[in-house]
């Protein structure tokens, strides 16, 4: 069975960068999943919602982790992780993500991690998102877009016989909307942060079929990076822009076409932005508006053909900038450029990124459904924030090689719990101190009605689940779990209650735990804080996922069906070296 590789030199990763890897992965997951969802819906101002979610995450997690420099590090990691986004244009979003984090970090450094610091930081971050959009239009279309805007507002005022105090009033109103979202996001983040640190998040129900598995993506052709192409791309973009300002149309037209042709030949899919209907609709709108407005409002010195040429020039510039930035972003992911950080004061960054990329698939697979997010946005965001500590434990697990884990696997009904119970008796009879929990099925009238729990160390018993719904119970598949049973099991699995145990049993680790629920956090703590061997009952179809999720190194795997408890006992003794 293939086990996830350990990050190289990961033991050198310090605590702040570990937390930044988790927070950056959480942020990146929202950008990748929620961003794609909003993009597919074609919702306007989707950047407001993405920035709002980022602010809520950063502010709320700041109440749990108070490390200086955590926010900008998380922003840097998220920005770099954005480089693997399927979107062709990632350079602008990468800049936005990083600078939003820097501005929020700057604010809390000056004013402190309090309401004032978070409010000011949130408004700065959201303002950057707004002004970068304006800057993007100017960069892509040139300052002619400003003339087009002012001409359009002037024309609208004449037709509607309504005067703004300034032509920039609509822009200021839009900025105010961004600021309102910033304040709301800060308030939600503060509320979630304060309520999360005061209470343990409740267990969440999950669908029966949800197991947290990650399907392997299709293999992509190997891309050969080139710093020469990167330099040529930047120089070529600058050259074309200079020609557009100082040379005749024929020269900048030929130069731009040559650049686009070279990009098409080398970067097969880089013209995706130009294939979208939105680009060509905007192309036609800007061209026709330029021709009409400039000739109408500047009739003394500009003809319709002149206005048409202005519109065409703006769109040609847009094509060069959009594709050029996509090419630049592609080449900036060059491993040579990334390895440069290893020789600088940012040497922790590649290690943190490696951990973040290893963590990201599990976070994405465990995100709440879109239905839950939109029906209960605040509780879902609180759940995501509360699990930051759980994911930090996952990061710590990736830095620690745990090799004395035994997985007892089998399908439902193969006798995993029965085998664990027999093993407990054998270990106790040999005078070996045992700990953990066993969860035998409860049969009533020849029908399974739920599961019980047995504290291995004390032999105490407690009902864990039922097939009938009870008030306030959490639903997992066809079973309903009681709070008393969950608390009983968590208590039996604490590090304090197992510090003298020579071996620990957990029955079982399954789909619920892969979602960060059930005994997941308890298993994290036992692996991180204790050295004794741990025996886990795992459904056969989830074995690989459990081993990968908990970064298990070459675990002993035992098939429960028809297994001899005596033989399994000897195998565990030989494997773990208890005696």
C-alpha positions as CSV (number, residue, x, y, z in Angstrom):
1,X,0.0,0.0,0.0
2,X,1.3,3.4,-1.0
3,X,1.8,5.8,1.9
4,X,2.2,9.6,1.5
5,X,5.8,10.7,1.3
6,X,7.2,12.9,4.1
7,X,8.2,16.5,3.3
8,X,11.9,16.8,2.8
9,X,13.7,18.4,5.8
10,X,10.3,19.1,7.3
11,X,11.5,18.8,10.8
12,X,13.1,22.3,10.4
13,X,9.7,23.9,9.9
14,X,8.9,26.2,12.8
15,X,5.6,26.7,14.5
16,X,4.5,29.9,12.8
17,X,5.2,28.5,9.3
18,X,3.2,25.4,10.3
19,X,0.2,27.5,11.2
20,X,0.7,29.6,8.1
21,X,0.6,26.4,6.0
22,X,-2.8,25.5,7.6
23,X,-4.3,28.9,7.3
24,X,-2.9,29.4,3.8
25,X,-4.4,26.0,2.8
26,X,-7.8,27.0,4.3
27,X,-7.7,30.3,2.4
28,X,-6.6,28.5,-0.8
29,X,-9.4,26.0,-0.5
30,X,-12.0,28.8,-0.4
31,X,-10.3,30.5,-3.4
32,X,-10.2,27.2,-5.5
33,X,-13.6,25.8,-4.5
34,X,-15.8,28.8,-3.8
35,X,-14.0,30.8,-6.6
36,X,-14.8,28.2,-9.2
37,X,-18.4,28.0,-8.0
38,X,-18.9,31.8,-8.2
39,X,-17.1,31.8,-11.6
40,X,-19.4,29.1,-13.0
41,X,-22.4,31.1,-11.8
42,X,-21.1,34.2,-13.6
43,X,-21.9,36.3,-10.5
44,X,-20.8,39.9,-10.7
45,X,-18.5,41.2,-8.0
46,X,-17.5,37.7,-7.0
47,X,-14.2,39.1,-5.7
48,X,-16.2,40.8,-2.9
49,X,-17.4,37.4,-1.6
50,X,-13.9,35.8,-1.9
51,X,-12.3,38.7,-0.1
52,X,-15.0,38.6,2.6
53,X,-14.4,34.9,3.2
54,X,-10.6,35.5,3.4
55,X,-11.1,38.3,6.0
56,X,-13.5,36.1,8.1
57,X,-10.9,33.3,8.1
58,X,-7.9,35.5,8.9
59,X,-9.7,37.4,11.6
60,X,-11.4,34.4,13.3
61,X,-8.2,32.3,13.3
62,X,-6.3,35.2,14.8
63,X,-8.2,34.6,18.0
64,X,-6.7,31.1,18.2
65,X,-3.2,31.7,16.9
66,X,-1.6,35.0,18.0
67,X,1.8,34.5,16.2
68,X,3.3,37.7,14.8
69,X,3.6,37.5,11.0
70,X,1.1,34.7,10.7
71,X,-1.3,36.6,8.4
72,X,1.2,37.7,5.8
73,X,2.8,34.3,5.7
74,X,-0.6,32.7,5.1
75,X,-1.2,35.2,2.3
76,X,2.1,34.4,0.7
77,X,1.4,30.6,0.8
78,X,-2.2,31.1,-0.5
79,X,-0.9,33.3,-3.3
80,X,1.7,30.7,-4.4
81,X,-0.9,27.9,-4.1
82,X,-3.1,30.0,-6.4
83,X,-0.5,29.5,-9.1
84,X,-1.8,25.9,-9.5
85,X,-5.3,27.1,-10.1
86,X,-6.8,25.9,-13.4
87,X,-7.5,29.5,-14.3
88,X,-5.2,30.9,-17.0
89,X,-5.0,34.3,-15.4
90,X,-3.5,33.9,-11.9
91,X,-0.9,36.7,-11.7
92,X,-3.4,39.4,-10.7
93,X,-5.2,37.3,-8.1
94,X,-1.9,36.2,-6.6
95,X,-0.9,39.8,-6.1
96,X,-4.3,40.6,-4.6
97,X,-4.2,37.8,-2.1
98,X,-0.8,38.6,-0.9
99,X,-1.3,42.3,-0.5
100,X,-4.7,41.8,1.2
101,X,-2.8,39.8,3.8
102,X,0.0,42.3,4.1
103,X,-2.5,45.2,4.7
104,X,-4.4,43.2,7.3
105,X,-1.1,42.2,9.0
106,X,0.1,45.9,8.9
107,X,-3.1,47.0,10.6
108,X,-3.0,44.5,13.5
109,X,0.7,45.3,14.0
110,X,-0.1,49.0,14.4
111,X,-3.4,48.8,16.2
112,X,-3.3,45.3,17.8
113,X,-5.4,42.2,17.3
114,X,-8.6,44.0,18.5
115,X,-11.7,45.4,16.9
116,X,-10.0,48.6,15.7
117,X,-7.1,46.7,14.2
118,X,-9.4,44.2,12.4
119,X,-11.8,46.9,11.2
120,X,-9.0,49.0,9.7
121,X,-7.2,46.0,8.3
122,X,-10.4,44.7,6.7
123,X,-11.2,48.0,5.1
124,X,-7.7,48.2,3.7
125,X,-7.8,44.7,2.4
126,X,-11.2,45.2,0.8
127,X,-10.1,48.6,-0.6
128,X,-7.1,47.0,-2.2
129,X,-9.4,44.4,-3.9
130,X,-11.5,47.3,-5.2
131,X,-8.6,49.6,-6.4
132,X,-6.8,46.7,-8.0
133,X,-9.8,46.1,-10.2
134,X,-9.6,49.7,-11.4
135,X,-5.8,49.4,-11.8
136,X,-6.3,46.2,-13.8
137,X,-8.6,48.0,-16.2
138,X,-6.0,50.8,-16.6
139,X,-3.2,48.3,-17.1
140,X,-5.1,46.2,-19.6
141,X,-6.8,49.0,-21.6
142,X,-4.5,52.0,-20.9
143,X,-5.6,55.4,-19.7
144,X,-8.0,55.6,-22.6
145,X,-10.4,53.6,-20.4
146,X,-10.5,56.6,-18.0
147,X,-11.4,58.9,-20.9
148,X,-14.1,56.4,-22.0
149,X,-15.5,56.3,-18.4
150,X,-15.7,60.0,-18.0
151,X,-17.2,60.4,-21.5
152,X,-19.8,57.8,-20.7
153,X,-20.7,59.5,-17.4
154,X,-20.9,62.9,-19.1
155,X,-23.1,61.5,-21.8
156,X,-25.4,59.9,-19.3
157,X,-25.7,63.1,-17.3
158,X,-26.7,65.0,-20.5
159,X,-29.3,62.4,-21.5
160,X,-30.8,62.0,-18.0
161,X,-30.4,65.7,-17.1
162,X,-28.9,64.7,-13.8
163,X,-25.6,66.0,-12.6
164,X,-23.2,64.2,-10.2
165,X,-21.2,66.4,-7.9
166,X,-18.2,64.6,-9.6
167,X,-17.9,62.2,-12.4
168,X,-16.3,59.8,-9.9
169,X,-19.4,59.6,-7.7
170,X,-20.5,56.1,-9.1
171,X,-17.0,54.8,-8.3
172,X,-17.1,56.2,-4.8
173,X,-20.6,54.6,-4.3
174,X,-19.2,51.3,-5.4
175,X,-16.2,51.7,-3.1
176,X,-18.6,52.3,-0.2
177,X,-20.3,49.0,-1.0
178,X,-16.9,47.3,-0.7
179,X,-16.3,49.0,2.6
180,X,-19.7,47.9,4.0
181,X,-18.8,44.3,3.1
182,X,-15.4,44.8,4.8
183,X,-17.0,45.9,8.1
184,X,-19.5,43.1,8.0
185,X,-16.8,40.5,7.3
186,X,-14.7,41.9,10.2
187,X,-17.7,41.6,12.5
188,X,-18.4,38.1,11.5
189,X,-14.8,37.1,11.8
190,X,-14.6,38.6,15.3
191,X,-17.9,36.9,16.4
192,X,-16.7,33.5,15.1
193,X,-13.2,34.0,16.6
194,X,-14.6,34.8,20.0
195,X,-17.2,32.1,20.1
196,X,-14.9,29.4,18.7
197,X,-12.2,29.8,21.4
198,X,-14.8,29.6,24.2
199,X,-16.5,26.4,23.2
200,X,-15.7,23.1,21.6
201,X,-17.4,22.8,18.1
202,X,-20.3,20.3,18.0
203,X,-20.0,17.2,16.0
204,X,-21.4,17.5,12.5
205,X,-23.6,14.9,10.6
206,X,-22.2,13.5,7.3
207,X,-23.7,11.7,4.4
208,X,-23.3,7.9,4.5
209,X,-21.3,7.7,1.3
210,X,-18.9,10.6,2.1
211,X,-15.5,9.1,2.9
212,X,-13.2,12.0,2.2
213,X,-11.5,10.3,-0.7
214,X,-9.5,12.3,-3.2
215,X,-9.6,11.1,-6.8
216,X,-6.3,11.3,-8.7
217,X,-6.4,13.9,-11.4
218,X,-5.5,13.3,-15.1
219,X,-1.8,13.4,-15.8
220,X,-0.7,16.6,-17.6
221,X,2.1,16.9,-20.2
222,X,5.4,18.0,-18.8
223,X,6.0,21.7,-19.3
224,X,9.6,22.8,-19.9
225,X,10.2,26.1,-18.1
226,X,12.5,28.8,-19.4
227,X,13.8,31.9,-17.6
228,X,14.7,33.1,-21.1
229,X,11.1,33.0,-22.2
230,X,10.1,34.8,-19.0
231,X,12.6,37.6,-19.7
232,X,11.5,37.8,-23.3
233,X,7.8,37.9,-22.4
234,X,8.3,40.8,-20.0
235,X,10.6,42.7,-22.4
236,X,8.2,42.1,-25.3
237,X,5.1,43.4,-23.3
238,X,7.0,46.5,-22.4
239,X,8.2,47.0,-26.0
240,X,4.7,46.7,-27.5
241,X,3.2,49.1,-25.0
242,X,6.0,51.7,-25.8
243,X,5.3,51.3,-29.6
244,X,1.5,51.8,-28.9
245,X,2.3,55.2,-27.4
246,X,5.0,56.4,-29.8
247,X,4.8,54.5,-33.1
248,X,2.4,54.1,-36.0
249,X,-0.4,51.5,-35.9
250,X,1.4,49.2,-38.4
251,X,4.4,48.8,-36.1
252,X,2.7,48.1,-32.8
253,X,0.2,45.9,-34.6
254,X,2.9,43.7,-36.2
255,X,4.9,43.6,-33.0
256,X,1.8,42.5,-31.0
257,X,0.7,39.9,-33.5
258,X,4.3,38.5,-33.5
259,X,4.2,38.2,-29.7
260,X,0.8,36.6,-29.6
261,X,1.9,34.1,-32.3
262,X,5.0,33.1,-30.3
263,X,2.9,32.6,-27.2
264,X,0.4,30.4,-29.1
265,X,3.2,28.2,-30.4
266,X,4.8,27.7,-27.0
267,X,1.8,27.9,-24.6
268,X,-0.9,25.7,-26.2
269,X,-3.8,26.6,-23.8
270,X,-2.8,30.1,-22.9
271,X,-5.4,31.8,-25.1
272,X,-8.3,30.5,-23.0
273,X,-9.1,34.0,-21.8
274,X,-9.5,35.1,-25.5
275,X,-11.9,32.2,-26.2
276,X,-14.4,33.3,-23.6
277,X,-17.6,35.1,-24.9
278,X,-17.2,37.7,-22.1
279,X,-13.9,39.0,-23.6
280,X,-15.4,39.5,-27.1
281,X,-18.6,41.0,-25.7
282,X,-16.5,43.5,-23.8
283,X,-14.4,44.0,-26.9
284,X,-17.5,45.0,-29.0
285,X,-18.9,47.2,-26.2
286,X,-15.7,49.1,-25.6
287,X,-15.0,49.5,-29.4
288,X,-18.5,50.8,-30.2
289,X,-18.7,53.0,-27.1
290,X,-15.3,54.5,-28.0
291,X,-16.4,55.2,-31.5
292,X,-19.7,56.8,-30.5
293,X,-18.8,58.7,-27.3
294,X,-15.4,60.1,-28.4
295,X,-16.8,61.3,-31.8
296,X,-19.9,62.7,-30.1
297,X,-18.3,64.5,-27.2
298,X,-15.1,65.5,-29.1
299,X,-16.6,66.2,-32.5
300,X,-14.3,69.1,-33.2
301,X,-11.2,67.0,-33.5
302,X,-12.2,63.3,-33.5
303,X,-14.1,61.4,-36.2
304,X,-16.0,58.2,-35.8
305,X,-13.1,56.3,-37.4
306,X,-10.7,57.9,-34.9
307,X,-12.9,56.8,-32.0
308,X,-13.1,53.3,-33.5
309,X,-9.3,53.1,-33.7
310,X,-9.1,54.1,-30.0
311,X,-11.4,51.3,-29.1
312,X,-9.5,48.8,-31.2
313,X,-6.2,49.9,-29.7
314,X,-7.6,49.5,-26.2
315,X,-8.7,45.9,-27.0
316,X,-5.5,45.0,-28.7
317,X,-3.6,46.2,-25.6
318,X,-6.0,44.1,-23.5
319,X,-5.2,41.0,-25.4
320,X,-1.5,41.6,-25.0
321,X,-1.8,42.2,-21.3
322,X,-4.2,39.4,-20.5
323,X,-2.2,36.7,-22.3
324,X,1.2,38.2,-21.3
325,X,0.3,38.1,-17.6
326,X,-0.9,34.5,-18.0
327,X,2.4,33.6,-19.7
328,X,4.3,35.4,-16.9
329,X,2.4,33.6,-14.2
330,X,3.1,30.2,-15.9
331,X,6.8,30.8,-16.1
332,X,7.0,32.2,-12.5
333,X,6.1,28.7,-11.2
334,X,9.4,27.5,-12.5
335,X,11.1,25.2,-9.9
336,X,14.3,27.1,-10.5
337,X,12.7,30.3,-9.3
338,X,11.1,28.5,-6.4
339,X,14.4,27.0,-5.3
340,X,15.8,30.5,-5.2
341,X,13.9,30.9,-1.9
342,X,15.9,28.1,-0.4
343,X,19.0,30.3,-0.6
344,X,17.3,33.3,1.1
345,X,15.8,34.2,4.4
346,X,12.6,32.6,3.1
347,X,14.1,29.1,3.3
348,X,11.1,28.1,5.5
349,X,8.7,28.9,2.6
350,X,9.3,25.9,0.3
351,X,9.0,23.5,3.3
352,X,5.8,25.2,4.4
353,X,4.4,25.1,0.8
354,X,5.2,21.4,0.6
355,X,3.2,20.8,3.8
356,X,0.4,23.1,2.6
357,X,0.0,21.3,-0.7
358,X,-0.1,17.9,1.1
359,X,-2.8,19.3,3.4
360,X,-4.9,21.0,0.7
361,X,-6.6,17.9,-0.8
362,X,-7.9,16.8,2.6
363,X,-9.2,20.2,3.5
364,X,-11.0,20.5,0.1
365,X,-12.5,17.0,0.5
366,X,-13.8,18.0,4.0
367,X,-15.3,21.3,3.1
368,X,-19.0,21.7,3.9
369,X,-21.4,21.3,1.0
370,X,-22.6,24.4,-0.9
371,X,-26.1,23.8,0.4
372,X,-24.9,23.9,4.0
373,X,-22.7,27.0,3.3
374,X,-25.5,29.0,1.8
375,X,-28.1,27.8,4.3
376,X,-25.9,28.2,7.4
377,X,-22.9,30.4,6.4
378,X,-21.8,31.5,9.9
379,X,-22.0,28.0,11.5
380,X,-20.2,26.5,8.6
381,X,-17.4,29.2,8.8
382,X,-17.2,28.6,12.5
383,X,-16.8,24.9,11.9
384,X,-14.0,25.6,9.4
385,X,-12.2,27.9,11.9
386,X,-12.7,25.5,14.8
387,X,-11.0,22.8,12.7
388,X,-7.8,24.9,12.3
389,X,-6.3,23.2,15.3
390,X,-7.2,19.8,13.8
391,X,-5.5,20.6,10.6
392,X,-2.5,21.9,12.5
393,X,-2.3,18.5,14.1
394,X,-2.3,17.0,10.6
395,X,0.6,19.2,9.7
396,X,2.5,18.1,12.8
397,X,1.7,14.5,11.9
398,X,3.3,15.1,8.5
399,X,6.5,16.1,10.3
400,X,6.5,13.0,12.6
401,X,7.1,9.5,11.2
402,X,4.7,7.2,13.0
403,X,5.6,3.6,12.2
404,X,4.1,1.5,15.1
405,X,0.5,1.6,13.9
406,X,-1.5,-1.6,13.3
407,X,-4.6,-1.5,11.1
408,X,-7.2,-4.2,11.6
409,X,-9.2,-4.1,8.4
410,X,-12.3,-5.8,6.9
411,X,-15.7,-5.2,5.5
412,X,-18.8,-4.7,7.7
413,X,-19.5,-7.9,9.5
414,X,-16.0,-9.4,9.2
415,X,-15.4,-9.3,13.0
416,X,-13.1,-6.3,13.5
417,X,-14.6,-5.4,16.9
418,X,-14.7,-9.1,18.0
419,X,-11.0,-9.5,17.1
420,X,-10.0,-6.3,19.0
421,X,-11.9,-7.6,22.0
422,X,-10.1,-10.9,21.9
423,X,-6.7,-9.1,21.6
424,X,-7.5,-6.9,24.6
425,X,-8.0,-10.0,26.7
426,X,-4.8,-11.6,25.5
427,X,-2.7,-8.4,26.2
428,X,-4.3,-8.0,29.7
429,X,-3.6,-11.7,30.5
430,X,0.1,-11.1,29.7
431,X,0.2,-8.2,32.1
432,X,0.4,-5.6,29.4
433,X,-1.3,-2.3,30.2
434,X,-3.9,-1.5,27.6
435,X,-6.0,1.6,26.8
436,X,-8.5,2.9,24.3
437,X,-12.0,1.9,23.3
438,X,-13.8,-1.0,21.7
439,X,-17.2,-0.5,20.1
440,X,-19.2,-3.8,19.9
441,X,-22.5,-3.9,18.1
442,X,-25.7,-4.1,20.2
443,X,-28.1,-6.7,19.1
444,X,-31.8,-6.5,20.2
445,X,-34.3,-9.1,19.0
446,X,-31.7,-10.4,16.5
447,X,-31.4,-6.9,14.9
448,X,-28.5,-4.5,15.3
449,X,-29.8,-1.4,17.1
450,X,-26.6,0.5,17.5
451,X,-23.1,0.3,19.1
452,X,-21.8,0.5,22.6
453,X,-18.4,1.6,23.9
454,X,-16.1,-0.1,26.3
455,X,-13.2,1.7,28.0
456,X,-10.4,-0.8,27.6
457,X,-8.5,0.4,30.6
458,X,-11.3,0.4,33.1
459,X,-13.9,-1.9,31.5
460,X,-16.6,0.8,31.9
461,X,-19.4,0.7,29.3
462,X,-21.6,3.4,27.6
463,X,-24.1,3.4,24.8
464,X,-22.7,5.2,21.8
465,X,-25.2,5.0,18.9
466,X,-28.7,4.0,17.9
467,X,-30.6,3.3,14.8
468,X,-33.5,5.4,16.0
469,X,-33.2,9.2,15.9
470,X,-33.0,10.9,19.3
471,X,-33.2,14.6,20.1
472,X,-30.0,16.4,19.5
473,X,-28.2,13.4,18.1
474,X,-25.6,13.6,15.3
475,X,-26.4,11.5,12.2
476,X,-23.7,9.4,10.6
477,X,-25.1,7.1,7.9
478,X,-27.9,5.2,9.4
479,X,-26.8,5.6,13.0
480,X,-27.4,8.4,15.5
481,X,-24.7,9.2,18.1
482,X,-25.3,10.5,21.6
483,X,-23.3,13.3,23.2
484,X,-22.8,11.2,26.3
485,X,-21.3,8.4,24.2
486,X,-19.0,10.7,22.3
487,X,-17.7,12.4,25.5
488,X,-17.2,9.0,27.1
489,X,-15.1,7.8,24.2
490,X,-13.1,11.1,24.0
491,X,-12.3,10.8,27.7
492,X,-11.1,7.2,27.3
493,X,-8.8,8.3,24.5
494,X,-7.1,11.3,26.1
495,X,-3.3,11.4,26.4
496,X,-3.6,11.7,30.2
497,X,-5.7,8.6,30.5
498,X,-3.3,6.6,28.3
499,X,0.0,7.9,29.5
500,X,0.8,4.5,31.2
501,X,-0.7,2.3,28.5
502,X,1.7,0.1,26.5
503,X,-0.8,-0.3,23.7
504,X,-4.0,1.5,22.7
505,X,-7.0,0.2,20.7
506,X,-9.4,2.5,18.8
507,X,-12.6,0.9,17.3
508,X,-13.0,2.3,14.8
509,X,-11.5,5.0,12.5
510,X,-13.8,5.6,9.5
511,X,-15.6,8.1,7.3
512,X,-16.5,10.3,10.2
513,X,-12.9,10.6,11.3
514,X,-11.8,11.4,7.8
515,X,-14.0,14.5,8.1
516,X,-12.2,15.6,11.2
517,X,-15.0,14.3,13.5
518,X,-15.4,11.4,15.9
519,X,-12.1,10.1,17.3
520,X,-10.0,12.0,14.8
521,X,-8.6,14.7,17.1
522,X,-8.0,12.1,19.8
523,X,-6.0,9.9,17.4
524,X,-4.0,13.0,16.4
525,X,-3.0,13.7,20.0
526,X,-2.1,10.1,20.7
527,X,0.1,9.8,17.7
528,X,1.8,13.2,18.4
529,X,2.2,12.9,22.2
530,X,2.7,9.2,22.8
531,X,5.0,6.5,21.7
532,X,3.0,3.3,22.3
533,X,1.7,1.2,19.4
534,X,-1.9,1.9,18.4
535,X,-4.3,-0.6,16.9
536,X,-7.0,0.8,14.7
537,X,-10.1,-0.9,13.3
538,X,-10.7,0.4,9.8
539,X,-13.2,-0.5,7.1
540,X,-11.3,-2.2,4.3
541,X,-12.3,0.3,1.6
542,X,-11.0,3.2,3.7
543,X,-7.6,1.7,4.7
544,X,-5.5,3.6,2.1
545,X,-7.3,6.9,2.9
546,X,-6.7,6.5,6.7
547,X,-3.1,5.6,6.2
548,X,-2.6,8.6,3.9
549,X,-4.6,11.0,6.0
550,X,-2.6,10.2,9.2
551,X,0.8,9.9,7.4
552,X,1.3,6.4,8.6
553,X,4.7,4.9,7.8
554,X,4.5,1.2,6.8
555,X,1.7,0.2,9.1
556,X,1.1,-3.5,9.9
557,X,-2.2,-4.4,8.1
558,X,-4.2,-7.4,9.4
559,X,-7.3,-8.9,7.7
560,X,-9.9,-9.5,10.4
561,X,-11.9,-12.1,8.5
562,X,-11.1,-15.6,9.8
563,X,-8.0,-14.3,11.6
564,X,-6.6,-16.2,14.6
565,X,-6.4,-13.8,17.6
566,X,-3.4,-15.7,18.9
567,X,-1.5,-15.3,15.7
568,X,-2.5,-11.7,15.4
569,X,-1.3,-11.1,19.0
570,X,2.1,-12.6,18.2
571,X,2.3,-10.6,15.0
572,X,1.7,-7.4,16.9
573,X,4.2,-8.3,19.6
574,X,6.8,-9.0,16.9
575,X,6.0,-5.8,15.0
576,X,5.8,-3.4,17.9
577,X,8.4,-4.9,20.2
578,X,6.3,-4.5,23.3
579,X,7.8,-7.5,25.1
